[in-house]
Amino acid sequence: MTERPKMCPSCGKLMGIERICPFCGSDSKGLKVRARSLADRSNAGGGHVVTFGLVVVNLALFLLVVMIGGLEASEGGFELMRPDTSVLLLLGLQQPELVAMGEWWRLVMPIFLHLGLLHLIMNTLVLWLTGRHLESDIGGPAFFVMYMTAGVLGFVASQFAGIGGGGASGAVAGILGCTIVKRRLSDGNFRHPVTAMAIQLVVINAIFGLMVSQVNNVAHLGGLLSGAALGVPFALWQGRKLAARVWLVGALALGALTVTAVVMTIVNQPPAWRGEVQRAIHCHDLARTAADQPNQTVVPGPAIEAIQCLERLGPMDTTGDALIGQMKRGLALARDGRLDGSRRSEIQGFAELRDGLLGFKRWVEADPKLLMP
């Protein structure tokens, strides 16, 4: 089949069937030219592939969490069909303490994790109703930049407020803010039907946020303001080729950030023996109860119960196993000394038990992931 003449992606002139344009000398199959052409086509808008993809990801992740961990008992309402919190935490739910320790990906992953069926339905419905219009208006790359930026900055605001959680609420609020500002600057008024719908949804969300205690209003406000701010360049720079390339580069960068967040979530999973830590904490509490602080000894009955609890524990890491062994030795030595009338053994055993208790407490507190449910 004979190759048809084509237009040069760089200068727009008819260049025939050759690869190198005879007018501007650009390589029509070069990576730079292809990227520029992709940016121009993407910024032209008209579709809603990104919106559809985000809806699919939200639904798929919710189903995945439910399939892995099931549902938690809830009081209904906003928490109707709440997925298991421990699975959400494993998949990157925001927890301010962990973010403060360097787990930055917990500012990205929560955008795709929802805390209940109603939470999912509300965010997905608003995303679908308004996201398609905005994406068709500004193009897929720009829409993805706005969505992810608003979502991340919403959780950054939540981090400063000390609020954890998840959901696309901040990103969806960003869509509303961006739509209102962008259309106001483009149309000169608020009479466009999409603008009116966005304003109504902002009002409804504000009222809902004030009435329902579980709503993260900080993330909503952070996302709304972020989206509104991005609506300005979207309106003023629309149609410019340079802006189209900027949005494409931004979308690729945020896509890479999202993929990196997924990878970091996978490689930074808590150890498989984390469940043993929860049981070890119970044994630690029994050992602390058995300690007779004023007399620097132990009470025999509770000491035996604590020793039996510690002996049933499975292996952990080297430090944890050493501290468990230290507590067992201290309990046994102090108990035997008390039963045999050896005051020296009581004191030595109590000292070892005390060091083991303190060391275990520091070990657990040093890694909050060990305390995740």
Buried (B, 14 or more C-beta within 10 A) or exposed (E): EEEEEBEBBBEEEEBEEEEEBEEEEBBBEBEEBEBBEBBBBBBEBEBBEBBBEBBEBBBEBBEBBBEBBEBBEBEEEBBBBBBBBBBBBBBBBBBBEBBEBEBBBBBBBBBBBBBBBBBBBBBBEBBBBBBBBBBBBBBBBBBBBBBBBBBBBBBBBBBEBEBBBBBBBBBBBBBBBBBBBBBBBBEEEEEBEBBEBBBEBBEEBBEBBEEEEEBBBBBBBBBBBBBBBBBEBBBEBBEEEEBBBBBBBBBBEBBEBBEEBBEBBEEBEBBEBBEBBEBBBEBBEBBBBBBBEEEBBBBBEBBBBBBEBBEEBEEBBEEBBBBBEBBBBBBBBBBBBBEEEBEEBBBBBBBBBBBBBEBBBEBBEEBBBBBBE
